[in-house]
Amino acid sequence: MEEVSFFDKVYEVAQQIPYGRVTSYGAIAKYLGAARSARMVGWAMNNSHAKDVPAHRVVNRVGVLTGKHHFGGTNLMQQLLENEGIKVVDNQIVDFQKHFWDPSKEL
């Protein structure tokens, strides 16, 4: 049986993030039992473009769009979030806690 890579586990969690909600790199890492691996979750998101992963829904722990430079176009990440009803001002999600989805409580 083939072992699932950490990146693939990250993608499986990210694919569960509901429309109109966001989570953080650290929340995904913690859910996967690797609480100190938030940066690795970020690397996984950076490599997710060829996969069906809503990477725009993964932000840093305070709701800042730290991965936005990995999206084609300067404001694509923000536009994708705003299309889902999430307001973003100065690269920061407004009412972050209201939109936050915690995989450890939801999955």
C-alpha positions as a Markdown table, in Angstrom:
| # | Residue | x | y | z |
|---|---|---|---|---|
| 1 | Met | 0.0 | 0.0 | 0.0 |
| 2 | Glu | 1.4 | 3.4 | -1.0 |
| 3 | Glu | 1.9 | 5.9 | 1.8 |
| 4 | Val | 0.2 | 9.2 | 1.4 |
| 5 | Ser | 2.6 | 12.1 | 1.4 |
| 6 | Phe | 2.3 | 15.0 | 3.8 |
| 7 | Phe | 1.4 | 17.3 | 0.9 |
| 8 | Asp | -1.4 | 15.0 | -0.2 |
| 9 | Lys | -2.8 | 14.9 | 3.3 |
| 10 | Val | -2.7 | 18.8 | 3.3 |
| 11 | Tyr | -4.6 | 18.8 | 0.0 |
| 12 | Glu | -7.2 | 16.4 | 1.3 |
| 13 | Val | -7.9 | 18.8 | 4.3 |
| 14 | Ala | -7.8 | 21.9 | 2.1 |
| 15 | Gln | -10.4 | 20.3 | -0.3 |
| 16 | Gln | -12.8 | 20.1 | 2.7 |
| 17 | Ile | -12.7 | 23.8 | 3.5 |
| 18 | Pro | -16.3 | 25.0 | 2.8 |
| 19 | Tyr | -17.1 | 27.7 | 0.3 |
| 20 | Gly | -17.0 | 31.1 | 2.0 |
| 21 | Arg | -14.7 | 29.9 | 4.8 |
| 22 | Val | -11.0 | 30.0 | 5.4 |
| 23 | Thr | -8.5 | 28.3 | 7.5 |
| 24 | Ser | -4.8 | 28.8 | 8.4 |
| 25 | Tyr | -1.6 | 26.9 | 7.6 |
| 26 | Gly | -1.2 | 26.2 | 11.3 |
| 27 | Ala | -4.7 | 24.8 | 11.7 |
| 28 | Ile | -4.1 | 22.3 | 8.9 |
| 29 | Ala | -0.7 | 21.3 | 10.4 |
| 30 | Lys | -2.2 | 20.8 | 13.8 |
| 31 | Tyr | -5.1 | 18.7 | 12.5 |
| 32 | Leu | -2.5 | 16.5 | 10.7 |
| 33 | Gly | -0.6 | 16.0 | 14.0 |
| 34 | Ala | 2.3 | 18.2 | 12.9 |
| 35 | Ala | 1.6 | 21.4 | 14.8 |
| 36 | Arg | 5.0 | 22.9 | 14.1 |
| 37 | Ser | 4.7 | 22.3 | 10.3 |
| 38 | Ala | 2.7 | 25.4 | 9.3 |
| 39 | Arg | 5.5 | 26.3 | 6.9 |
| 40 | Met | 5.3 | 22.9 | 5.2 |
| 41 | Val | 1.6 | 23.4 | 4.7 |
| 42 | Gly | 2.5 | 26.7 | 3.0 |
| 43 | Trp | 4.9 | 24.9 | 0.7 |
| 44 | Ala | 2.2 | 22.4 | -0.1 |
| 45 | Met | -0.2 | 25.2 | -1.0 |
| 46 | Asn | 2.5 | 26.8 | -3.2 |
| 47 | Asn | 2.7 | 23.4 | -5.1 |
| 48 | Ser | -1.0 | 22.9 | -5.4 |
| 49 | His | -1.7 | 24.8 | -8.6 |
| 50 | Ala | -2.0 | 21.7 | -10.8 |
| 51 | Lys | -4.4 | 20.1 | -8.3 |
| 52 | Asp | -8.0 | 20.9 | -7.5 |
| 53 | Val | -7.2 | 22.6 | -4.2 |
| 54 | Pro | -8.8 | 25.8 | -3.0 |
| 55 | Ala | -5.5 | 27.2 | -1.9 |
| 56 | His | -7.0 | 30.7 | -1.8 |
| 57 | Arg | -8.9 | 29.6 | 1.4 |
| 58 | Val | -5.7 | 29.1 | 3.4 |
| 59 | Val | -4.2 | 32.1 | 5.0 |
| 60 | Asn | -1.9 | 32.9 | 8.0 |
| 61 | Arg | -3.0 | 32.6 | 11.6 |
| 62 | Val | -4.4 | 36.2 | 11.7 |
| 63 | Gly | -6.1 | 36.2 | 8.3 |
| 64 | Val | -3.4 | 37.8 | 6.2 |
| 65 | Leu | -3.2 | 36.7 | 2.6 |
| 66 | Thr | 0.5 | 35.8 | 2.9 |
| 67 | Gly | 0.4 | 33.4 | -0.1 |
| 68 | Lys | -1.1 | 35.9 | -2.6 |
| 69 | His | 2.1 | 36.3 | -4.6 |
| 70 | His | 1.8 | 32.6 | -5.6 |
| 71 | Phe | -1.4 | 33.3 | -7.6 |
| 72 | Gly | -1.3 | 34.5 | -11.1 |
| 73 | Gly | -2.3 | 38.2 | -11.1 |
| 74 | Thr | -1.7 | 40.5 | -8.3 |
| 75 | Asn | -5.1 | 40.3 | -6.6 |
| 76 | Leu | -6.4 | 36.9 | -7.7 |
| 77 | Met | -6.4 | 35.4 | -4.2 |
| 78 | Gln | -8.3 | 38.4 | -2.9 |
| 79 | Gln | -10.8 | 38.2 | -5.9 |
| 80 | Leu | -11.4 | 34.5 | -5.3 |
| 81 | Leu | -12.2 | 35.1 | -1.6 |
| 82 | Glu | -14.4 | 38.1 | -2.4 |
| 83 | Asn | -16.3 | 36.1 | -4.9 |
| 84 | Glu | -17.1 | 33.8 | -2.0 |
| 85 | Gly | -18.4 | 36.7 | 0.1 |
| 86 | Ile | -15.2 | 37.2 | 2.2 |
| 87 | Lys | -14.2 | 40.9 | 2.5 |
| 88 | Val | -10.5 | 41.7 | 2.3 |
| 89 | Val | -8.9 | 45.0 | 3.2 |
| 90 | Asp | -5.2 | 45.6 | 2.9 |
| 91 | Asn | -4.5 | 41.9 | 2.4 |
| 92 | Gln | -6.3 | 41.1 | 5.7 |
| 93 | Ile | -9.6 | 39.2 | 6.0 |
| 94 | Val | -12.3 | 41.3 | 7.7 |
| 95 | Asp | -14.0 | 39.4 | 10.5 |
| 96 | Phe | -11.5 | 36.6 | 10.2 |
| 97 | Gln | -12.9 | 34.6 | 13.2 |
| 98 | Lys | -16.3 | 34.7 | 11.6 |
| 99 | His | -15.0 | 33.0 | 8.5 |
| 100 | Phe | -12.5 | 30.7 | 10.2 |
| 101 | Trp | -12.9 | 27.0 | 9.7 |
| 102 | Asp | -11.1 | 24.7 | 12.1 |
| 103 | Pro | -10.5 | 21.2 | 10.6 |
| 104 | Ser | -10.0 | 19.7 | 14.0 |
| 105 | Lys | -13.5 | 20.7 | 15.0 |
| 106 | Glu | -15.2 | 20.1 | 11.7 |
| 107 | Leu | -13.6 | 16.9 | 10.3 |
